[in-house]
Every structure is written in C-alpha cells, then in structure tokens.
Amino acid sequence: MQNRQLRIPLLISGLMLAALLLGCMRTQAWTDVKIRGLNPRTSDPSLAISADGVPFMLYWDGANHFKLSVAKFEKDSWVSVGAQGFSSANAFPVSLTVNAAGIPYVAYGNIINDGHRLWVMRFEGEGWIPVGPPVILKKEGFIFTSLALDAAGVPYVAYTEFDRNKHKLLVMKFEGGLWIPVGPPIYPLNGGGHPSLVFSCKNYVHYLLVERP
C-alpha cells in the first residue's frame, strides 16, 4: 500500500473541484432534487451515489435534535434509510459512502466523558450497526473524516487528530474485526487538515489534503 499526498491552497482546491464537477455533468444545467421529505433545518450534508445512480445523503437532522439521519432520493422525494436520528446527539465530522450492493456506510465522531470516539456504521436489515469497535482517539480531539471502500468493499477511514498541539493525518482499515493503521501517521500538519480519501483501480490509497497557511 502506498500513500500519495497533494497539498494545495484552499482557494485553488475549490476551483479544481468545481472544474471536475462540471466535467462530469452531461447537461449544461443543474437539476434541483428538491427538499421534499426532509426537515428544512437539516445541515452539513454528505452525499454519495450508489452504483445504480441513487443519491444518498447523510445529514444532521434538525427534526431529531441534530442527530444523524440518512435519506435516499426515490420517486422525486427523499426517503429515510432506517431510523432517523440514529447517532448520539453530539456527532460531528461526518462522511458517507455506498458499496457496490447499495449499502450505505457512515463515519462520525462523538465525545464522551473519557475522550473522543470515531465510529463507522453500515445499514443492515432495517437498522444501523457498528462496523467493529470505535477508534479511540486522543482526548485533545480530532477534526474531519473521509470514508471510502476499496474494490473488495473493505472500509477505510482517514481523519486528522491533535497531537501535542499539532495535527496529524491517520488512515485506518477494517480487518479481522478491528480497525488497524495503514502506515504511520503523517505529521506535523500546518493548520487544519481536510482529508479526502479515494481508491484507484490499482488499490492505492490517494488523498487530497488541503491546509490553510
């Protein structure tokens, strides 16, 4: 497994992302998928598309004390995937992906009395279940997550964490019922790190890490 890192200014990365999105569009106009079926107070969405083109959205649900909910867009409306508000009330940095069979996976962190936890969950049957135990994080906390599945459907999660007043980037994969590190941490990082994790056909881990000066 090899890691590749790209560091670019925040503004430039935004312009590049816009160009990529426009390059994937087959029409010259945006189509509104509406907000029907969602509470108007939803916020901070994470979007993923299944192999058959169905949009899924993970969001903080204003109708359920801003816990996490997932919906998919069907028949011109957003339909809940399992129970709404399935997370703890203090869930933060969220990420969503969908496997080849159309099963959504989510990653999020929460704070409890003795520190921070990073959870990965998947939708199975009629409910959300944990993918292994949570990743235990330093008490100083962490920021930003990115979740991806490799060609075999194995979940990987990238996240940034505080370490002695500096940020470091870590990547973990789910193997043998546990979350294990993929290589050593990368640090120090200047300012906040925003990882974005994706796999190529050769099964390399690529990530875009945007840093503020």
Protein Blocks (a to p, Z undefined) as FASTA:
>chain_A
ZZddddddfklmmmmmmmmmmmmpcbfbdcdebjghiafkbghiaddddfkopacddddd
fknooiacddddeehiacdehjehkbcfkbccddddddfkopacdddddddfkbccdddd
ddehjaccdehjaddddfkbpehiaddddfkopacddddddeehiacddddddeehiacd
ehjaddddehjadddddddfkopacddddddZZ
